[in-house]
């Protein structure tokens, strides 16, 4: 049997240039690259994030992941400059967490790179409040946070969540919850989001599975910014993702979010995402299904849909990708470029002027044309990672 070849970042960049700027490639490069990609049995197609870290030495160099984000959350370093912390038990105590539990690591004041000793299902007794400079890294184990309250990222910076299944999340209860080694505060009860990002910055959520939660799967609200949501698999949920707290919360003008390489899978209804006031770059995502709409918003947000792959439902009344939640939206900047529309899907643009993300040089990445998205999102969700082998789906 032929061995599997992983297409690396430099080669993938050349592939993107081939489709977008063929004149910039060396002579004969186009034919050669296209021939290699067509060898489906021996070539594994990876997006620009995955090709950065999916090597055979992932386990001995876990912190290299922190260099691999793109878009607005690029600067997130998580726990890169801290030691490894090993979760050995799924036990949880919201007030007095013990060493070896996820909560004990997540609340520490110093940077930590949190990993897991074995497969586990963690049912939290109240919301998990994650402190700054933390990476929760599920590679090497099958880790689920499920059947209880889930993750809150509140008033902090530099958090990476990678390779975790977060599903069937329930509302938290009013009561005491520890958020640092020195502080226990009374909480009013969380809403039941899988991940709530509140007044935080430099956040990266990558390669997670998110489904069936009481409220949203991901909320980014209350002036949170510099967030990248990538390579995740979303399924079986109504209101998937909310970006922006409310129509009159003006502080969300600072919000900038990149959604890239995600797969919006089966059983989804709406809000992929819904955006209020701020800015969202929605790039190279696959939309398998929606019941109402895919991308929506209110309060004059700016949305740039670029290189996505939209498969409309069979319902003739739900073919439109977009939905404005109010009237008088004609001046809002909602634009589409390089998107692919299947089964009658269509995007209604509005506004004038550029909606480009204006990334810095380090944040920027090449957005592929939409027809490449099925390959670029094929490994969305947590990967199966074994020692001395690249992580695979």
ABEGO torsion letter per residue (X at the ends): XBBBBBBBAAAAAAAAAAAABAAABBBGAAAAAAAAAABAAABBBBBAAAAAABBAAAAABAAAAAAABBEAAAABAEAAABBBBBBABABBBAABBBBGBAAAAAABABBBBBBBABBBBBBBABBBBBBBGBBBBABGBBBBBBGBBBBBBBGBBGBBBBGBBBBGBBBBBBEBBBABAABBBBBAEBAGBABBBBGBBGBBBBGBBBBGBABBABBBBGGBBGBBBBGBBBBGBBBABBBEABAABAAAAABBBBBBGBBBBBGBABGOBBBBGBBBBBBGBBBABBAABABBEBGGBBBBBBGBBBBBBABAAAABABBBABBGAAABBBBBBGBBBBGGBBBBBBEBEBABAGBBAAABBBBBBAAAAAAAAAABEBBBBBBGBBBBX
